[in-house]
Structure formats: C-alpha cells, structure tokens
C-alpha cells in the first residue's frame, strides 16, 4: 500500500511540474478575436500563411495540408496577437516533417506586450527530433506570442502552434461613496 501511495504522489508531483497542458486546457491560439501574422508568405498554392498554423490541423506534410511558411527572410517571424495580456504557461509547436525541420533550430519563442517581436524569450528550439515540441513559459505575461529565428536568413515553417494560458484578471478597486 505504501508503494502505491508513493507512486501516486510521485506521479502527481511530476504532472504538476510538467509543461504539458492540463486536462481541459483551452488552446487560446484558436480563440475568437485573436490574430496571426508572419514576416512573409512563401509563394506556394495554397498559400502557407500565418493562419495555417492555428487552424487546428496538425498534419506534418505540407503537401497534404499547408503549414505556415515564410520566405528566406533575415530573422523571419510568426506572431500571435491575443489582444490582451495573458499569463502564458505552455506553447506547443507541431513541426513540419516532410522537409527541413532543422531550419527551426535556434528559433526563439517570445512572449510580451511589444508588437516588434523583441519580447523576452520563453524558450529556444534546441531539438527538432520530435514532431511535437512543448515549451514551458512559466506564466510569462504578454499579449504577443512570437516564434522568431534571430540573426540569420532562413525559412520559418511549422504546421501548428498551440498556446495555453491563464487570463490576467484586473484588480478592481472598490468604489467608495
């Protein structure tokens, strides 16, 4: 019985420290009213625009379903505007697997209130061996979530971005009459 209790306790601690979205968490990247943009759109048909990264389709082969894809820009970027500051806990990126996933190496996930993509870095992509990359932002506060490849000319592409967060509630002062 002690072993079972210990096992359950260890599992609970591991889950609490995990970066995986909690059961029932809502992907705010697909919420009504948010907007997405990217530095450029690679000339393919159908267009691999920013919206394809938040359409809910996690297909990893561009030729089956388009993924977001920029031209070979210097410091290419993709950005989600949540329209208000939110505590960002987890960002999940589904990589493109039919080609060139290594292009995403060195990409930074940034969170903050500046639209210029110069926000604080939540995480850096150091491994693209998995299809799904999960990053812990530990409650970073921001309106914008960006994926940026800094300092080099590169194509930026991935198939889906999910953002799990907690809305920041404003502390209203009580009215005194």
Beta strands, then each sheet from edge to edge (+ up, - down):
strand 1: 35-38
strand 2: 68-69
strand 3: 73-74
strand 4: 77-94
strand 5: 108-112
strand 6: 120-124
strand 7: 132-148
strand 8: 153-154
strand 9: 157-158
strand 10: 160-167
sheet 1: 1+ 4- 7+ 5- 6+
sheet 2: 1+ 4- 10+
sheet 3: 2+ 9-
sheet 4: 3+ 8-
end
